[in-house]
Amino acid sequence: MIVEVCANGLDSALRAQEAGADRIELCAELSVGGITPSQGCLKQVLQEVDLPVHVLLRPRSGPFVYNAAEWRQMESELHAILDAGAHGIVWGGLTLEHQIDLKGLERIIRLMEQGTQPLSFTFHRAIDWVVNPVEAAAELTEYPVDTILSSGGALSVESGFETLCRMKEIFTSGVVMPGGGVKASNSVAFKTAGFQAIHLSGTAFEDRGIPVAKRIFPQFNSGDLVAEFQVRVTNRESLRPVIEIVK
């Protein structure tokens, strides 16, 4: 079973490799579900990490319906990703009716084909926003999609387990990879059910010795997935139990 770790930078990618991960999904800003990482970050990860690196192509946070300006940005970033030598692309787009943006998918695939080497393609958790994830998985069998990353249209992989199993049965052309709440306590269930890959970040907040000032600072972060004086980074001890169980 492949264990893919969503890494938010070089430090996290190196830690995931040390913990025994098989593949990296590289992104930035996990607190918003991930956006495309910087070119500098991608370059360093490709140089220093000895694992396949799949890169998230997402221009911003929020819904997965993109306007013309955002498409121009994605195309520019995709060309840079191809030039850097990444091993795969992770993308997802929807229509206003919460269906897969098939025209957009075809557009991304055509751009990927301009690269000098074949790349793996993952349709990400945008599929969890569609009206019917099982029907959407069936649609994707008609395209060169290698992997579907999904929680089964639910808040977590545990509550979406039955849907994920149906998606796995219908997506015969590739792999359905559960992601969204994968942990040591539930990972064995996915292996037992015959899934070939799982996806997790395994992050924790890390104190890097930056003193918390006594005066009140303006807050640049929001929500419970970020912290002003700590860094969110891959935690080896969170990953290792999962990897040991599924391996």
Helices and strands as residue ranges (DSSP letters): E 2-7, H 10-19, E 23-26, G 30-32, H 39-48, E 53-56, H 68-84, E 88-91, H 102-112, E 120-123, G 125-129, H 133-140, E 147-150, H 161-170, E 175-178, H 184-192, E 197-200, E 203-206, E 231-234, H 236-246
